[in-house]
Amino acid sequence: MTDLSKLTIAGARDAMRKGDVSSAELTESYLKSIEGAGALNAFVHHTPDIAMDQAKAADARIKAGDAPDMCGIPLGIKDLFCTKGVASQAASGILEGFKPEYESTVTTQLFDAGSVMLGKLNMDEFAMGSSNETSVYGNAVNPWKVDAELTPGGSSGGSASAVAADLCLGATGTDTGGSIRQPAAFTGTTGIKPTYGRVSRWGVVAFASSLDQAGPMTKDVRDSAIMLEAMCGHDPKDSTSADIAVPNFEAALTGDIKGKVIGIPKEYHMDGMPEEIEKLWKDGTAMLKDAGAEIRDISLPHTKYALPAYYVIAPAEASSNLARYDGVRFGHRAKLEAGDGITEMYEKTRAEGFGAEVQRRVMVGTYVLSAGFYDAYYNRARKVRALIKQDFDKVYASGVDAILTPATPSSAFALGAMKDADPIQMYLNDVFTVTVNLAGLPGIAVPAGLDKNGLPLGLQLIGRPWEEGDLLNVAYALEQAAGFVAKPAKWW
């Protein structure tokens, strides 16, 4: 086996069971690849010693015949997940030096299954961003390149970049308004956001608690199914965690979607949508129809209000969640001058520790929650959210099994291209994805084609709540039909 980096999770699992390769060999190969990929700035905290210890333990489990599917699989962990004794900063200066004394539930489950942590991955600060340009570590870079360095998307940009560049077999991501699906689409990888409550949020640094959801980012749909199963499960430590049985998601991948009803929402035909995105959507629709699915035009009438509702609710929850960062107990604390009191410490610490985008969202969130504006903005946004969920409920009640839409309004754009743009222009990157979070539904991005510059484009499938298995199977059928095998040419 010459190039271990080209393996998938499923391929590596099978190869390790056959004795063709060990987890230690696989891990060493990835650690070497990471060392040579500094230009991508995907890995920001390296844990080679932990990785090798975990790999050796995994090999012993495999040899003993006690090996779950994820045993021995080298992964990257988004910096939003707390990892015991390892820096967990959420890419923010205000959490500089923070090393938790506890492990997130997701990483606990992955490590209990025998997975290997190669290191922590870059991201937008506190998961606030769509381009991975708000990170205290600097920009993560897309391994796909045309003339300029491109964004890998955000907030899980480091995760997407690492998977696309073959620096790990899979990575954890989080999705608050599209932060798994948009980076996956920008990098030609696969990312699934499960139903809200399917994966524990305990130990994941909070952005917007009613919207955040962790999920896997992988090279293909089968790998997402395998990794998602290991991440799921009820957690008593998370009050929003659902006590629902976790099925074998990989077993659901038959590719047979005959008789499935796929909805095409008319509201997602946006003014000014690039022809390439429109064509990709039509081609994806034809692929699913050829695979035996019934295509049905549907309406989700409150879609046009989703983006403004999201950018009221998410900042409101962020302003509440981020109030805990004050320089008192952990992380960065500003140097004080004589006569400064507790108020000055709070002000200076937050001014120094939070980046511009985080400050903007905290200010917006505090404003919409303030007396006199709570009903005008926050309560109204909550009502809109209920109507958006109602739209989906009606569509699924009518017999629709999944909904097909574009994943993003464009392919990856150049880093710095939005530097002087109105912030709302950046927020428009989430136009196709935020509805899924507002309604708490599962959604997956699958690479389905290339644009005129040879950059990947993705399609999104939205599923029924708690039916990730069916959603993954439709995605698998789409993946098989699209036959996307393109990889970025190595330049880093």
Buried (B, 14 or more C-beta within 10 A) or exposed (E): EEEBBEBBBBBBBEBBBEEEBBBBBBBBBBBEBBEEBEEBBBBBBBBBEBBBBBBBBBBEBBEEEEBBBBBBBBBBBBBBBBBBEBBBBBBBBBBBEBBBEEBBBBBBBBBEBBBBBBBBBBBBBBBBBBBBBBBBBEBBBBBBBBEEBBBBBBBBBBBBBBBBBBBBBBBBBBBBBBBBBBBBBBBBBBBBBBBBBBBBBBBBBBBBBBBBBBBBBBBBBBBBBBBBBBBBBBBEEBEBBBEBEBBEBBEBBEBEBEEBBBBBBEBBEBEEBBEBBEEBBEBBBEBBEEBEBBEBEBEBBBBEBBBBBBBBBBBBBBBBBBEEBBBEEBBBBBEBEEEEEEEEBBBBBBEBBBBEBBBBBBEBBBBBBEEEBEEEBBEBBBEBBEBBBBBBBBBBEEEBBBBBBBBBBBBBBBBEBBEEEEBEEBBBBBBBBBBBBBBBBBBBBBBBBBBEEEBBBBBBBBBBBBBBBBBBBBBBBBBEBBEBEBBBEEEB
